[in-house]
């Protein structure tokens, strides 16, 4: 149950931030910030693997990169549409 609450909370704040960004006319800045955060998330995820002393799994890293690319694709589709 806790996971559903977390997803609902994140979704709510995402929608609120999107609406305020749209109303303020600063969607370009929000998309750029989101792209930077996604890149930082990927880099920090790889760094965390090495800091924890775990074996780097290139398959898992590629899966994560593909997932981030799909996020970017969906965001660009929504932004252009």
C-alpha positions in Angstrom: 0.0 0.0 0.0 2.9 2.4 0.8 4.2 2.1 -2.8 0.8 3.2 -4.3 0.7 6.2 -2.0 4.2 7.2 -3.1 3.3 6.9 -6.8 0.1 8.8 -6.3 1.9 11.6 -4.4 4.6 11.9 -7.0 2.0 11.9 -9.8 0.0 14.6 -8.0 3.1 16.9 -7.6 4.1 16.2 -11.2 0.7 17.3 -12.5 0.7 20.4 -10.3 4.2 21.4 -11.4 3.2 20.8 -15.0 0.1 23.0 -14.7 1.9 25.8 -13.0 4.7 25.6 -15.6 2.2 25.8 -18.3 0.4 28.7 -16.7 3.6 30.6 -16.1 4.8 30.0 -19.6 8.1 28.3 -18.6 7.7 24.8 -20.0 11.0 25.1 -21.9 12.9 25.5 -18.6 11.0 22.7 -16.9 11.8 20.3 -19.8 15.5 21.2 -19.7 15.6 20.8 -15.9 13.9 17.4 -16.2 16.4 16.3 -18.9 19.3 17.3 -16.7 17.8 15.4 -13.7 17.3 12.3 -15.8 20.9 12.4 -16.9 22.1 12.9 -13.4 20.0 10.0 -12.2 21.6 7.7 -14.7 25.1 8.8 -13.8 24.5 8.6 -10.1 23.0 5.2 -10.5 26.2 3.9 -12.1 28.3 5.7 -9.5 26.3 4.0 -6.7 27.1 0.6 -8.1 30.8 1.3 -7.9 30.5 2.9 -4.5 28.7 -0.1 -3.1 31.4 -2.4 -4.4 29.0 -4.3 -6.6 29.8 -5.8 -10.0 28.8 -3.5 -12.9 26.1 -5.1 -15.0 26.1 -3.7 -18.5 22.8 -5.4 -19.4 21.2 -3.6 -16.4 22.8 -0.3 -17.4 21.6 -0.7 -21.0 18.1 -1.5 -19.7 18.2 1.7 -17.6 19.4 3.8 -20.5 16.7 2.4 -22.7 14.1 3.2 -20.1 15.4 6.8 -19.8 15.3 7.1 -23.6 11.7 6.0 -23.6 10.9 8.6 -20.9 12.5 11.3 -23.1 10.6 10.1 -26.1 7.3 10.3 -24.3 8.1 13.7 -22.9 9.1 15.1 -26.3 5.9 13.6 -27.9 3.8 15.3 -25.2 5.8 18.6 -25.5 5.4 18.8 -29.3 1.9 17.6 -29.4 
